[in-house]
Amino acid sequence: MTAPVHTPILTAELLEHLQLGPGARCIDATIDGGGHTAAMLERIAPEGEVLGIDRDAELLDRVRRVLNAAVEAGRLHLCAGDFRQLAQIAGAHQFAAVQAVIFDLGLSSYHFDLSGRGFSFQREEPLDMRFNPAEAGSESAADILDTHSAAELEAIFRRLGEERFSGRIARAVVAERRRASLRTTTQLLNLITAALPASVRWRAARSAARIFQALRISVNTELDAVAEALPQALSLLAPGGRLAVLSFHSLEDRLVKQFFVAERQTGRVRILTKKPVRPTEAEIAANPRAASAKLRVCERVVGPV
């Protein structure tokens, strides 16, 4: 494989805010397809290094092939792991007092288009949605749909998907699984469509997108992971180092904003983005998946974290 498996978003704006120089050491806590990492490696050449982390070992193997030259040169260090263990992973690779830590919380194009794990309702796939299917004790999306009560499912769909018809869809899931478990994306899409009022079924894809998003966030406990990782990221920065987070969901963005504000109040950071940076109309036209992206950046000031 020689082509990227993910189109990076807001890359120019990210580099502008990170202000990286030659020789910098950085951590990409969600390397995805390697697009942001490739841009950072170019900016910090010839000797700068990046530690790239991802939960998905398959995706990491693809990145290793794409950026093999940097790996062979010892400038890119790849690690399969959960960014909940960011401080531990960084310590094991001797990445501390770094100039930048970045998070791209969006779903990789690889997961949508190539993984075969049911992240998209646009093709027939198993309802898995796990970033790391080998993770011990992890529940797939099908497991959640098969075991959670109607009230629990409604709460997931409403909070994480902001779906207006969460209750109707949750009750339909419970009624359907009495006959047969939901195991494929097509089964779930058809159920969502049928559960909606007849007057809005023409826009069932919107509700389906929200339900699929909610299931993915729940399966991978994404909000909890972000809340655990942000303090670790800040602790790894050198004074003047910068933490950048690219989010695509209002709850994620709220977590990031609240963390930055709380840390500013302690005097540990300076917020560099008074408002989140958004993609240009041109970038959205070229990559519609960029539409909901928000970038926030803060800088660690001198002092303990």
SEPA-157159 format. One record per residue (C-alpha): chain; residue in three letters; x, y, z. Coordinates in steps of 0.02 Angstrom, whole numbers, m for minus. Example, Ala and Ser with C-alpha at 12.3 -4.5 7.8 and 13.67 -1.06 7.14 Angstrom:
% SEPA-157159
PT,A,ALA,615,m225,390
PT,A,SER,684,m53,357
***
This chain:
% SEPA-157159
PT,A,MET,0,0,0
PT,A,THR,70,169,m52
PT,A,ALA,m79,286,m34
PT,A,PRO,m148,359,128
PT,A,VAL,m298,271,205
PT,A,HIS,m364,429,286
PT,A,THR,m380,609,226
PT,A,PRO,m311,721,364
PT,A,ILE,m414,873,409
PT,A,LEU,m357,1050,454
PT,A,THR,m175,1000,426
PT,A,ALA,m112,1174,380
PT,A,GLU,m204,1253,527
PT,A,LEU,m136,1120,644
PT,A,LEU,44,1152,591
PT,A,GLU,19,1340,605
PT,A,HIS,m37,1323,786
PT,A,LEU,94,1195,837
PT,A,GLN,239,1305,779
PT,A,LEU,357,1158,764
PT,A,GLY,540,1178,720
PT,A,PRO,677,1060,660
PT,A,GLY,720,927,787
PT,A,ALA,556,934,882
PT,A,ARG,487,777,963
PT,A,CYS,299,750,951
PT,A,ILE,164,623,993
PT,A,ASP,20,582,877
PT,A,ALA,m97,493,997
PT,A,THR,m218,443,858
PT,A,ILE,m110,417,705
PT,A,ASP,m255,355,595
PT,A,GLY,m188,350,417
PT,A,GLY,m32,449,458
PT,A,GLY,m76,610,368
PT,A,HIS,m45,728,514
PT,A,THR,110,631,564
PT,A,ALA,181,643,388
PT,A,ALA,156,832,390
PT,A,MET,240,847,561
PT,A,LEU,387,738,507
PT,A,GLU,416,853,359
PT,A,ARG,407,1008,470
PT,A,ILE,529,940,602
PT,A,ALA,654,864,480
PT,A,PRO,792,814,472
PT,A,GLU,806,743,647
PT,A,GLY,637,769,731
PT,A,GLU,541,616,788
PT,A,VAL,359,566,809
PT,A,LEU,281,432,918
PT,A,GLY,123,370,831
PT,A,ILE,m9,275,929
PT,A,ASP,m168,188,875
PT,A,ARG,m286,59,951
PT,A,ASP,m310,m27,784
PT,A,ALA,m164,m142,744
PT,A,GLU,m224,m169,565
PT,A,LEU,m226,18,531
PT,A,LEU,m55,37,611
PT,A,ASP,16,m95,494
PT,A,ARG,m50,4,346
PT,A,VAL,30,163,413
PT,A,ARG,194,70,436
PT,A,ARG,195,28,251
PT,A,VAL,148,204,197
PT,A,LEU,280,289,307
PT,A,ASN,409,150,303
PT,A,ALA,553,268,259
PT,A,ALA,526,367,420
PT,A,VAL,511,207,521
PT,A,GLU,673,139,448
PT,A,ALA,761,304,482
PT,A,GLY,711,296,665
PT,A,ARG,609,455,653
PT,A,LEU,438,372,671
PT,A,HIS,401,254,815
PT,A,LEU,237,159,803
PT,A,CYS,143,81,948
PT,A,ALA,m21,m15,950
PT,A,GLY,m109,43,1107
PT,A,ASP,m251,141,1186
PT,A,PHE,m216,324,1222
PT,A,ARG,m290,295,1394
PT,A,GLN,m114,230,1430
PT,A,LEU,m31,378,1346
PT,A,ALA,92,418,1487
PT,A,GLN,143,236,1502
PT,A,ILE,168,216,1314
PT,A,ALA,266,379,1302
PT,A,GLY,377,328,1447
PT,A,ALA,414,159,1370
PT,A,HIS,471,247,1210
PT,A,GLN,564,385,1303
PT,A,PHE,450,524,1240
PT,A,ALA,436,653,1378
PT,A,ALA,449,843,1379
PT,A,VAL,389,842,1199
PT,A,GLN,347,993,1092
PT,A,ALA,174,933,1038
PT,A,VAL,40,804,1072
PT,A,ILE,m104,791,950
PT,A,PHE,m269,697,950
PT,A,ASP,m379,673,797
PT,A,LEU,m538,603,873
PT,A,GLY,m623,576,706
PT,A,LEU,m655,405,632
PT,A,SER,m525,356,503
PT,A,SER,m581,339,323
PT,A,TYR,m505,165,335
PT,A,HIS,m636,117,464
PT,A,PHE,m778,181,357
PT,A,ASP,m720,113,191
PT,A,LEU,m604,m35,218
PT,A,SER,m613,m113,391
PT,A,GLY,m769,m218,363
PT,A,ARG,m825,m190,544
PT,A,GLY,m991,m103,518
PT,A,PHE,m946,78,549
PT,A,SER,m1051,132,398
PT,A,PHE,m1228,83,351
PT,A,GLN,m1190,108,167
PT,A,ARG,m1129,m72,145
PT,A,GLU,m1175,m242,215
PT,A,GLU,m1055,m282,358
PT,A,PRO,m1058,m363,531
PT,A,LEU,m1109,m246,672
PT,A,ASP,m942,m243,762
PT,A,MET,m879,m61,770
PT,A,ARG,m732,m100,886
PT,A,PHE,m568,m11,849
PT,A,ASN,m480,m162,922
PT,A,PRO,m584,m321,905
PT,A,ALA,m449,m419,997
PT,A,GLU,m469,m314,1155
PT,A,ALA,m514,m429,1300
PT,A,GLY,m691,m411,1365
PT,A,SER,m744,m285,1233
PT,A,GLU,m925,m280,1173
PT,A,SER,m970,m263,990
PT,A,ALA,m1113,m154,931
PT,A,ALA,m1214,m314,903
PT,A,ASP,m1182,m364,1084
PT,A,ILE,m1246,m197,1148
PT,A,LEU,m1402,m206,1042
PT,A,ASP,m1433,m384,1101
PT,A,THR,m1411,m358,1289
PT,A,HIS,m1454,m180,1340
PT,A,SER,m1629,m132,1395
PT,A,ALA,m1738,m14,1296
PT,A,ALA,m1705,123,1423
PT,A,GLU,m1516,97,1412
PT,A,LEU,m1519,98,1222
PT,A,GLU,m1626,255,1219
PT,A,ALA,m1500,341,1333
PT,A,ILE,m1355,292,1218
PT,A,PHE,m1446,350,1061
PT,A,ARG,m1505,513,1139
PT,A,ARG,m1345,565,1229
PT,A,LEU,m1214,506,1104
PT,A,GLY,m1314,522,944
PT,A,GLU,m1431,666,988
PT,A,GLU,m1567,570,895
PT,A,ARG,m1743,638,911
PT,A,PHE,m1826,468,892
PT,A,SER,m1711,375,1011
PT,A,GLY,m1855,299,1111
PT,A,ARG,m1946,230,959
PT,A,ILE,m1787,155,888
PT,A,ALA,m1734,79,1055
PT,A,ARG,m1904,m3,1079
PT,A,ALA,m1898,m70,901
PT,A,VAL,m1727,m148,934
PT,A,VAL,m1792,m239,1089
PT,A,ALA,m1948,m299,996
PT,A,GLU,m1847,m360,848
PT,A,ARG,m1718,m457,948
PT,A,ARG,m1857,m563,1022
PT,A,ARG,m1870,m635,847
PT,A,ALA,m1688,m626,793
PT,A,SER,m1529,m536,844
PT,A,LEU,m1470,m387,743
PT,A,ARG,m1304,m439,667
PT,A,THR,m1278,m334,511
PT,A,THR,m1278,m151,461
PT,A,THR,m1419,m179,338
PT,A,GLN,m1530,m257,470
PT,A,LEU,m1503,m108,584
PT,A,LEU,m1531,19,445
PT,A,ASN,m1695,m65,396
PT,A,LEU,m1752,m68,577
PT,A,ILE,m1712,117,602
PT,A,THR,m1807,162,444
PT,A,ALA,m1960,62,494
PT,A,ALA,m1959,133,671
PT,A,LEU,m1969,314,612
PT,A,PRO,m2134,403,585
PT,A,ALA,m2189,381,404
PT,A,SER,m2174,568,373
PT,A,VAL,m1986,570,405
PT,A,ARG,m1932,403,333
PT,A,TRP,m1868,491,178
PT,A,ARG,m1725,556,285
PT,A,ALA,m1690,394,377
PT,A,ALA,m1506,406,330
PT,A,ARG,m1487,553,451
PT,A,SER,m1557,454,596
PT,A,ALA,m1454,303,546
PT,A,ALA,m1294,408,546
PT,A,ARG,m1333,469,723
PT,A,ILE,m1374,294,787
PT,A,PHE,m1217,219,710
PT,A,GLN,m1113,360,785
PT,A,ALA,m1190,332,957
PT,A,LEU,m1155,146,951
PT,A,ARG,m975,173,896
PT,A,ILE,m941,297,1036
PT,A,SER,m1020,179,1162
PT,A,VAL,m929,23,1098
PT,A,ASN,m760,109,1111
PT,A,THR,m799,211,1269
PT,A,GLU,m729,360,1175
PT,A,LEU,m782,500,1292
PT,A,ASP,m708,415,1445
PT,A,ALA,m547,385,1348
PT,A,VAL,m530,569,1302
PT,A,ALA,m561,625,1481
PT,A,GLU,m424,507,1542
PT,A,ALA,m298,550,1406
PT,A,LEU,m299,740,1409
PT,A,PRO,m215,762,1580
PT,A,GLN,m83,635,1529
PT,A,ALA,m49,729,1368
PT,A,LEU,m25,892,1461
PT,A,SER,97,809,1582
PT,A,LEU,206,753,1435
PT,A,LEU,230,927,1363
PT,A,ALA,386,1030,1389
PT,A,PRO,355,1211,1441
PT,A,GLY,297,1296,1283
PT,A,GLY,239,1130,1210
PT,A,ARG,68,1126,1130
PT,A,LEU,m82,1010,1144
PT,A,ALA,m198,1004,994
PT,A,VAL,m364,911,987
PT,A,LEU,m470,888,831
PT,A,SER,m647,834,877
PT,A,PHE,m802,794,775
PT,A,HIS,m938,776,906
PT,A,SER,m1013,910,1018
PT,A,LEU,m985,807,1176
PT,A,GLU,m801,779,1133
PT,A,ASP,m776,963,1095
PT,A,ARG,m859,1011,1259
PT,A,LEU,m742,895,1355
PT,A,VAL,m591,974,1272
PT,A,LYS,m653,1152,1300
PT,A,GLN,m691,1120,1483
PT,A,PHE,m521,1039,1511
PT,A,PHE,m430,1185,1431
PT,A,VAL,m527,1313,1532
PT,A,ALA,m498,1220,1695
PT,A,GLU,m311,1207,1661
PT,A,ARG,m301,1391,1614
PT,A,GLN,m380,1436,1781
PT,A,THR,m239,1342,1870
PT,A,GLY,m111,1439,1769
PT,A,ARG,m43,1284,1683
PT,A,VAL,m95,1325,1505
PT,A,ARG,m127,1467,1385
PT,A,ILE,m271,1438,1265
PT,A,LEU,m220,1480,1087
PT,A,THR,m390,1458,1005
PT,A,LYS,m521,1572,1082
PT,A,LYS,m646,1488,967
PT,A,PRO,m619,1319,884
PT,A,VAL,m538,1323,714
PT,A,ARG,m655,1259,578
PT,A,PRO,m620,1193,403
PT,A,THR,m637,1310,256
PT,A,GLU,m779,1290,132
PT,A,ALA,m651,1228,6
PT,A,GLU,m591,1090,122
PT,A,ILE,m769,1036,160
PT,A,ALA,m809,1031,m26
PT,A,ALA,m657,922,m57
PT,A,ASN,m689,813,97
PT,A,PRO,m868,820,164
PT,A,ARG,m816,721,317
PT,A,ALA,m724,877,375
PT,A,ALA,m885,975,400
PT,A,SER,m904,947,588
PT,A,ALA,m719,962,632
PT,A,LYS,m663,1080,771
PT,A,LEU,m481,1110,819
PT,A,ARG,m431,1175,990
PT,A,VAL,m251,1208,1044
PT,A,CYS,m171,1258,1209
PT,A,GLU,9,1289,1262
PT,A,ARG,88,1229,1423
PT,A,VAL,166,1370,1520
PT,A,VAL,316,1356,1634
PT,A,GLY,277,1261,1793
PT,A,PRO,226,1089,1856
PT,A,VAL,76,996,1788
***
